[in-house]
């Protein structure tokens, strides 16, 4: 089996509401109202079709993606999708890793996902079977609440999610500590005393400020703080960890990252994702390092659409030590999707797909409608 043809489908999808997070180092990022995703359609010599998703390409890297677009067919056409190690070697050469750039990881995740879909289809198995089998048939999800100054809007949003059955939440913070304190109080009051709540300042704090703010906000009974300091430095995070009683969480992009965090005992929990690590293959390696190192795991997200979320669910199914609720809320944050059967949240859980391959099918009419609406007017 070899990949013979590639087609790329670019879509721009509105979010359910404009989202905002803290800017690393302080301040706030611009709001995001629309996300651009690219779907990879790969057809093999035996007629199989596999799909991959390059999720939520940052506006700041859009021109870079257009310049790199022709590399995607070159990396896949003629390749046996089983050769994942060689694929990731070639991806690293074509798109060198840079922790400050998301695009290399997002492209890697899309290419890796395409190959996993094809080889699982060829085996007649769900993709998680290729990862050693299943540890769970559903994944606990935390609803992610972004930065909003209007407390009534936050209260309404959380009340709606509680009514839908969500019992876990992540609150984006990091711009205004007084407002964060008020928002967290509203979240705790509305979600209830038993709800699992973690916070994420997105690197908006320095280490001294992080210690002060975590100590202040810990009264709200939070289960974790993600990306507590600017720069993701292992030693600096370890210093903060020694001074607070709340578990610390950080995005782990590479095995080298994982080694440093384990060496310095920086973290209580790794945040890993297909989109953060560049695919299922490298994310699964990091997950095993966390298990051996005695560190917990949650699955983060760059806000994937339905197909990208399927890949994340297969990864989650294979990990024994998921210790905090994961952040797979993309399908509920977009106004549209391309799956024939949209993914559903059953209270605060998502089911692991059981079909062969990634377990979902693309609705070509939905896809084409999004492509058409995303195309510039002639």
Secondary structure, DSSP 8 states (H G I E B T S, - for coil): --EEEEEEEEEEEEEEEEE--B-TTSSB---EEEEEEEEEEEEETTS-EEEEEEEEE-GGGHHHHHHHHHHHHHHHTT--TT-HHHHHHHHHHHS---TT-SHHHHHHHHHHHHHHHHHHHHHTSBGGGGGT--S-SEEEB-EEE---S-HHHHHHHHHHHHHTT--EEEEE--S-HHHHHHHHHHHHHHH-TT-EEEEE-TT-S-HHHHHHHHHHHGGG--SEEES-STT--HHHHHHHHTT-SS-EEEE--SHHHHHHHHHTT--SEEEE-HHHHTSHHHHHHHHHHHHHHT-EEEE--S---HHHHHHHHHHHHT-TTB-S-B---HHHHBS---BSS----BTTEEE---SSBTS--B-HHHHHHHHHHHS---
